[in-house]
Amino acid sequence: MIASPAKAAAERHVSSAPPRERILAAARELFYRRGIHVVGVDAIAEAAGTNKMTLYRHFASKDVLIAACLRELTREFDVAWETIAAAHAGDPRDQLLAWLRHVCDFKEHEAERGCGLANAAVELPDKDHPARQVIREVKSAHRERLVGLCRDAGLVDPEGLADETLLLWEGARVTAQSVGSEGLSARLTGMLEALVAAHTPHGGRAIQGPPAASDAAR
C-alpha cells in the first residue's frame, strides 16, 4: 500500500522531531491502543526511534512518562476549548453547543478506545500515582469550565447540567468501545441538546441545529 502524501509528511515530521517529542508521541499512541501496563519502555523507545537511556534522560520513570502523556492530551483539550471560544466570542450558549457537538464527533468505524484519561484511571488504581493527580485536575477543570459556560448562558441549575452532560459523554465513550460508535455521534448530540433545552428557562432561546439538507440546497 502506498502511503498518502499527508501521512508521509506526518511521519517525516515525527522522525525529525526532538527525542522527547518522539517519545511522548510513541508512548501516547501505544498506551492508548494497547494499554499502559502492557507497554514497556523498550517498546516505547523502539517506536520512538531511540533507546532507553535517552528515554530515562527525559523521563525519570515510566510513571512520570505516563503523567506527561496525559498532560499532553489535556493541552489538546485546551486548544479545542479556546478555538471554540474564539469562534463564538460573546455568546456562551453557542460556545456550549459548539463544544457539545465537538465532543460528540466520534470517528465512526475507526478504532475507538474511549477517553484516554478514564482508561488511565482504570489501569492505575493507586491514588498517589502521578498520573492520577493529572486526571483529577483535568476532569475537575473541565467540569468547572462547563459549569461556567452553563451559568453564563443563563441555564437553570448549571452544576446539575454539567454533571448530566459529563455522565452522558463518558458513558458514550464506553459504549463506543463495547458495541461500536456507528450512529453514536448523532444520538449523543441529540441527547445533549435536549438536556440544554430542558435547562433553558421558559421563553429562552431555542436550540438551532444545522440546516436540513433540503434547506441548505435552496
TAMOUR-V114508 format. One record per helix or strand of 2 or more residues. SS is the DSSP state (a for helix, b for strand). FROM is the first residue (numbers start at 1). LEN is the number of residues. If there is no record, write none. Layout:
ss:SS from:FROM len:LEN
ss:SS from:FROM len:LEN
This chain:
ss:a from:5 len:12
ss:a from:19 len:16
ss:a from:41 len:7
ss:a from:52 len:7
ss:a from:62 len:26
ss:a from:92 len:12
ss:a from:116 len:8
ss:a from:130 len:23
ss:a from:158 len:22
ss:a from:184 len:15
ss:a from:213 len:4
